[in-house]
Amino acid sequence: MQISTLHNKSRQGKAKVKSGCNTCRTRKVKCDETFPVCRRCVTAGRVCGGYGIWGGGGNVSVERHSHSALSSTKATKTNSPVPKCLSILIATIDEKECFDWFKCRTANKLPGSFISDFWGTLLMQASISEPAVLHAVLALGSLHRRGVMLKDQTNSIPDEQMEQFTLQHYVEAISYLRPHFQAKDKATFRVVLIVCIVFISLDFLRGYFSAGQIHLQNGLKLLEETEWLSYGKDEKTIVKPSREAIDDWIVEVFARFCLQVELFKLPYPRPCSLFRPEEIGSASIFKSLKDAWRDMDRIMNRIFYLTEKAQDSNAAGTCPSEVVDLLEYQQRIQKDLDHWVATYNEWWKSMKTHVSNDLEKARLLQLMYHAMATIMANTCLFPDDESVYDLHTDKFVCLLQHLLDLWIVTMDSPDNVVDPLPINLVNARSIMDIGWMAPLYYIAVKCRVHRIRLHAVRLLEVTYHREGIWDASITARVSRKVIELEEGDFYEKIETDDDFSLSSSPLPADFEVPTLPMSRRIQDIEMQLSGEPLEKVFLWCKQDKKGMDCRVCVAEYCLSSQCWVDGEIDQHWSN
């Protein structure tokens, strides 16, 4: 719906404005808007759906809660005077156009394959009534809009003016957010967390990756401090009795950000505080893609936990009992991965509706993360042994095949490569959820079969967007550099077919090429982003220095010059 249409309809009566409890809005009837539950729902015997981020809802009587609700409202007004609401209906023309863009384009693009009520419902509700959220949304929407318009060369507004618009609303969002830090009620915390998610997205799109991670950590800390997280008997993160569905929507987005950022920190991921690392099992049935994602997120988090424990034990020296505990934990994860894919396949077979391209893309994305998680789970107990990945070549092939299937579904013509975008225009195609970059990067740096890792790099080199903290251009350059450092001239006198079609699968002959020997392999390659916005990329690895493991910088990439400078490299890599 266009903003102008929304404005005209708002004058026809209260029944058609975007207000009232969720139940009355769904039924398209007038709501009396009594808090915490509307009288219309109570009188009719219906469950009131509540009022979005402001809570309420249920089937309790109005009288029982009227006093406490009034007291809470008074306390909030006294302790933290909230600025007058900047409604979207009275905003400037530029702001209306930007909000409409966000609603129709940005909010649909950024979530990627993870369909979230946060982006489609909660953020829209909050932005209409909360000034801090509105200004944050306008900043994010304008940044996304700017990228699309510059890409399509349809922008009639000067680039500097659009950038100023983004920064202005970013500052305004911070200004309106300050009073919320003084109040300690649930609605206030929700506003802060919602704005935090928007800021993370804004920072990642702008290339301010360190700032985005700081916002993420602050959001996680706030979630812990507010004690929203509770754990059931099966150790899953569940809602507390006082937590509502919209709180789950907020937690889900933070969990997805955690997953992509920790994957970026390979080989040193850390478990996310939103999940318990203890044994949780796996769901017996999936009812949706989101159910499958939730289970996979928990499994991945347990792999991060096991990876951390294995690294700590390896550094400190492992006693036999610890080895047994780690092995048992690994076996439980492997069992859950097997159960996950079996449950997933059963659910997919039961699908009776037509499978759209978007649904097929989501399916392939989930299968590739299962394949990658399987390799990670099988290898994480051997942090100092790069040869362990050679035992899982078949799984790397499976992972690559899922990626190729996704490539074919995504492209009308698999070999028709789209034009690359300058780094300042990647926002037009970017998402904030996980995509295929992390699996492609994992193949490139961990699989030493030349054909498979090269295929992953070439797919990265024809990818022109960001997936949260993952930037395709940077990831492709880093992956290519790692191969260059490791392989050097090793394959110079060996016949290899490096000009294969991107849509083709590896042939038997490709596996006859010698695998890269251990003496050439870089251990624990790590990518570090530097600068706000991004200026340099450092590659670190672990090397033995006089019997001690040390982290050394093996290469440095400068974005302005687009050149690599080699750092401290052992002699055998240059032979």
N, C-alpha and C positions, 0 to 999 in steps of 0.2 A: 504494500500500500504506500502511495506517495505521501510525503509529509503534508502537502497542501490538502489532499483528500482527507487525511486524518484531522486536520485543523477544521475543515468545514463540517465534518460529521460530529465533531465535539460540541458544536453549537445546537444540535438537535435534541439534546436531552442527556441525562446522566447515564441512561441505560446503554449508550453506545460509546462512551469514553472507555479508555483502558484503565478502569479502576474496579474496585469491588473484589470480593473473594474469588479464588480460582474456580470454585464450583459454579457460582452465578455467572462468571464470565464464560465458562464452557457451555452453560445452558442458555447463554445470551438473554438473561433476564436482569432486571434492575436489582441491585444489591443495596441494602441499607447501610453497609460498611461498618457495622458495629464490631468492635474489637473485644475479645479475641476471636469470637465466632459470630457470624451475622445471624440476625433473628429469623431471616427468611429461611435459611437452611435448618435452623433448630426447629422452627414451627413445622416445617415439612418433614422432619425426621431424617434429613440428609446430613451427611458428614461435610462440614464446611472445609473448603480447601485451603483456607488461610490466605495471607496477604503477601506472598513472596518473601523477600528478605526480612520483612518486618514480623514474620512469624504468625502466630495465631493458628486457627483451624482446629478441627476435631468435632466431637459431638457433645462436648460438655456445655452446661448452661452458661448463659452470659452472666447471670447474677453471681455465680460462684467465683468468677474471675474479674469482675468489674473493678473491685477495689484494688487488687494487686496490679492490674493492668494500668489503672490510673496512677497508682503510686510510682510504678516504673516509668511512666511517661513523664511525670513531674520531676522525678529524679534526674532523668536524662536531660530535660530542659534546664534544670538548675545547674548540673555539673558541667554540661557541655553544650552551650548554645549552638545549635546547628544553623548555618547560614541559610538564608532564604533560598528555596529551591529554584534552580534555573531550569524551568520546564522546557522541553523540546518544542512545545507549542508556542512559546514566546521568544525563542532564540532568533538570531539573525538569519538571513537567507543563506549565507555561506555555511553556517552551522547546521541548518536544516538539510541542505544538500549533502553535507558531509555525513550527518547521522543517517540519512537515507542510504547513502553509499555503504556505510558500515553495516546497516541492517540487511541490505540486499546482496552485498558482495563479500565484504570482509568476514562477517560472522559465518558465512557459508564456506568460505575458502580456508580459513585458518585452522579449523579443527581437523582437517585431513580426513582419515578414514574412521576416526573415533567420534561417532555421533554423540554429542554431549548436550544435555539440557542446560548446561552452564552457558554456552554460546548462544543457543537458540531461544532460551526462555529467561533465565535468571539475569543475564547481563542486560537484556532489553528492558526488563522490569526495573532494574536498579538504575539504569541510565536515565529513565524518564523522571525519577523522583529524587535521586541523589546527585547533587552537583559534582562531587568528587568523581563519581563513576562516569557521569556525563562527559566531563572534560577529558578524562582518561580515554574514553571511547572516541571522542572527537580527534584526539591526538593520534590514536592508533588508526582510525579510519582515514584520516588525511594522509598519513604516511603510506598506507596501502594504496590509496587512490592516486597519490603522486607517482608511485612506481608504475601503476598500470597506464596512466595517461602519458608518462614519458616514454614508456615502451611502445605504445600505440601511436605516439606523436599526435595526440589529440588534445593536448593541454593548451588552453588559451590563457591560463594564469601563469605568470612568471614563476620559475622554480623557486626563487628566493622567497617569494611571497607565500608559497605553499609550505616551505620549510619553516618560515616564521609563524605560520598558523599552527603547525604541529608543536613547536616549542612553546608557544603562548599557552596552548591548552594543557600541555604537560605541566607547566609551572602553575597554572590555575588549579589543576587536579591536586597538586601537592598542597597548595594553599588551602583548599577546601577540606583536605584530608586531616590537617593538623588538629582541629578540635576533636576529631574522633579518637585520637590517642589519649585524650583525657577521660572520656567516658569508658565504662567497662561492661556495658550491656551486650547482649548477643547480637543485636542488629548492628551495633557499631563495629564489632569485630568482623561481621560479615562484609560490611562496606570496605573495611581496610583490606581484607583478603581478596575481595573482588578486584579492587584497584591494583593490588599487588600482582595479580595474574595478568592484568592488562599491561602493567609496567614491564613485566618480564617479556611479554610478547613484543612490546614496543622496543625494548632494549635489544632483543635478538634481531629484530628487523633492521634496526639502525646500525648493527654491527658493534654494539656496546656489550660484548659477551660477558665481561667481568661484572658489569653493573647488573646484568640480567641474573647472573648466578648469585649475586649478593641479595637481590630482591627475592630470589627463590629461597635462599637460606633464611631470610627474615620471615618469610611466609610460613615456612616449616616450623620455625621457632615459635611463632605466634600460635600455630595450631597446637603445639605441645603445651604452651603456657595456658591456653584457654581450656585444656583438658577435654577437647572434643573427641579424642580418640579413645575407644574402648575396645576390649578384646573378648570375644566369645570363647566358649569351651573348645572350639576347633582352632583357636588362635588367630582367626581371621579378624581384620579390622572391621568393626561393626559400629552402627550408630548407638549412641547412648540413648536412654529413654527420653532425654530432653533434646536430642538432636533430630532435625527434620531432614526431609529428602533433599532440600536445597543445600544443606551442609555436606551431604554426600557428593553433590555435583561439584562443590568447591574442592573437596578432598580429591576427587577423581582427577581433576585437572592438575593439581599439584603432583599427584602420583605419576602422571604421564610426563611431566617436566622432569621429575626425578629420574625416571627411566632413561630418557634420552641424554641427560647430562652425565649420568653415571656410565653409560655406554661410551660417551665421549672421553671419559677418564681412563678407559682401558689402557694399560693392563691393571690399573689400580682402582676399580670401582668400589664403592662403599654402599652397604645396604641402606635403604631409605627408612627413615623413622616412622613413616606412615604404615609400615607393615612389621609384624613380628617375624623374626627369622626362624622360630621354632616350627616343628612339624605341623603342617596344616592340611595335608592331603589335597585332593582335587575334587571339583564338583562332579556329581554323578550324571548330570545332564546340563546341557547348554540350551538356553531358550533364545539367545540372541548373540550377535557378534560381540556386544559389550560384555556378556557373561564370559565369553572365551578370552577376551582381552584382560578382564579382571583376574582370571586364573593365571594367565601367562605373566601378567605383571608380578603376581606374588611368587611364581616360580623363578622368574628372573631375579627378583630381590633375594631369594634364598641362594641362588648361584653367586650373587655378589657377596653375600655373607660367607659362604663357603670359601670363595676365592680369598677374601680377607683373612679368614682363619688359617688357610693353608699357607699364605705368605708369612703371617706372623709366626706360625709353627716352624716354618722352614728357616726363618731368620734366627729364631731362638733355640732351635734344636728340638726335635720331636721325640717324645717318649712313646713307647709302644701303645699305651692306652689312648693317647691322643690320635694316633694313626687309625686305630680301630674306630674311634668316634667319628673321625672325618670320613672314613670309608662308608660307614653306616649311613651317615648323613647324605653322602653322594648317592648311594644306592636308592635312598628314598626319593631324592630329586629325580633320578633316572626313571624310577617307577612312575612318578607323577607325570613326567613328560610323556611316557608311553600311554598312560591313561588319558592324558589331555588330548593327544592326537586321535585316539580311538573314539573318545567322546565327541570330538569335533567332527570326525568323519560321519558318525552316526547322525549327528544333528544336521549336517549338510545334506545327507541323503533324504532326510525327512522334509526338506524344503519343498513346498508344493507350488510356490510362486515362481514366476519367470525371473531368472537370474539376470539382473542388469549388469552393465559394465562396471559400475561403481561397486556393486556387491562382489563381483568376481575379483576386482582389484583388492578389496578388503580381505577376501579369503586368501589370496596369494600372499598378501603381506603378513597375515597371521601365520601361514605355513612356513614362510621364510624365517620368521622369528623363532618358531619352534625348532627349525633345523639349526639355526645359529645357537640357540640355547642348549641344544643337545651336544654340540661340539664343545661349548664352553663348560658344560657340566662334566663332560668326560675328560677334559684336559686340565681343569683348574687345580687339581691336587699336585701338579708338576710345574710349579712356577718357574723353575730354572731350566727346564728341558724344552727347547724349541722343536726337537725332533718328534715330540708326542703328537703334533698335528699331522705328521705323515701317516699316522694310523687311521686317520679319518678323512682320507681323500674322497671316499664314496659319499660322505656326508657333505663335503664341500661341493661336490658335483650336484647333489640334490638341492643344496641351497642355491647354487648358480642357476639351476633349471627353474626354480620358482621365480628367480629374478628375471630370467629370460621370458618366462610366461607373462609376467607382469609387464615387461617391456613391450611385448607383442600386443597385449590387450590395450595398453596405453596409447601406443602409436598407431595411426591409421596405416602407415607404411613403415615397418620396423627399421628400414635402412634409410629413411628420409629424415635426416637429423635437423632439428629445429635450429634456428639461428641463435647463437649465444648472445647473452645480455651482459652489458657492463655491470660491474659489481654493485653499483648504486641503483640498478634497476631490478635486482633479483626479487624485490618485494612483490612484484606483480604475480609471481608464481609460487611464492613461499607459503609454507604452512607452519603451524606451531606444534604439530604432533610428530611422532616418529614416522619415518618412511623407509626408503630402501638404502639410504646412504650408509647407515651404520653397518648393515650386513655386507654391503659392497666393500667398505673399508676393512672390515674384519677379514674378508677373503684376501684382499690385496696384501695385508701385512702378516697374515698367519698361514696362508696356504702357499707352499713353495713349489707347486706345480706351475710351471711357467705359463702354460696356456690358460689355466683357470684364473690366476691372479691378474694376468694381463687383460682378460675379458672384463673383469670387475673394474679395472682402472679405466678402460675405454668406455664403459657404461657411465662411470662417474664423469668422464670428460665431455659427455653429451647431456649432462644434467645441469640445469641453469636455475636453481632456486635454493632456498634454505629450508631446512626442517628443524626449526627451533635453533639450537646452538650449532647445528651441522650446516656448514656452507659448502655447496657442491664444488665451487671453484677451488677453495682451499683444500678440501678433502681430496680432490683429484690430484692436485699438485703434490700434496704430501705423499699420497699413495705411489705416484710415479717416482718420486724421489727415493722412497724406501726401496723400491725395486731396483732403481739405478745404483744405490749404495750397496745393496746385497749382491746383485747379479754381476755388476760391472761388465767385464768382457767374457764372462763364463760361457755364454751361449754364442760367442762370436763365430766360432768355427763349427757350430752345430746347426743344422738346417731346421728352422722353425717357421711355421706359417703364422705370421703376426698380422696379416691383412685379412683375417677371416671376417665374415659377415657378423654383425652384432646380434642378429637373430638366430645364428647357428649354434648348435651344441658342440661340445668337444668331441673329437673323433678318437678312435682307439690309438691312432698314430701319435696323437698329442701326449699320450701317457707313456710313450716309449722314450720321450726326451728325458735325459737325466734330471733327477731332482736336485735342487740346490744343496750342496754339502753343508754340514754343520759349521765348518770353519768360516763360512761366508755369512752366516745368519746373524742378524742384529737381535739382541735379546731385549725384550720389554720396551719396544719402541713406544714413545709417548709424545703426543702433540700438545704444545702449549701456545695459547693465543695471547698476544701482548698488544696493548694500546687501546685507547678509547677515543674514536672508533679504531677498529683493528688496523695495526701498522705492521706487525711482524709475527711470524710463526716460527717457533723453535721446536726442533726435534731432539728429544732426549732418549738415551738408552742406558742400559746397565752394562758396565764393563768391569772386568777384574783388574784391579790395580794393586799389585804386590800382595795378593791373597785377600784383598778386601773388595767387596762390591761397591762400586761408585756410580753415580749418575753423571753422565757427561753429555754435553751438547754436540751432536754430530752434524747438524746443519741448521741454517737460519735463512728464512725466506722474508724478503722485504716487499711489501705490496706496492710501494711507490715505484721501485725500479723493476719489479717483477723478476727478480733474480735470486738465486740461491747462493749462499756462501757456506762452504763446507767448514765444519768445526773439527773437533778432536776425533779422528778416525783411526782405528787400529790399522796397521800396515796390511793385514791380509785382505781388507776390503778394497784396497787399491791395486792389488796384484792382478 
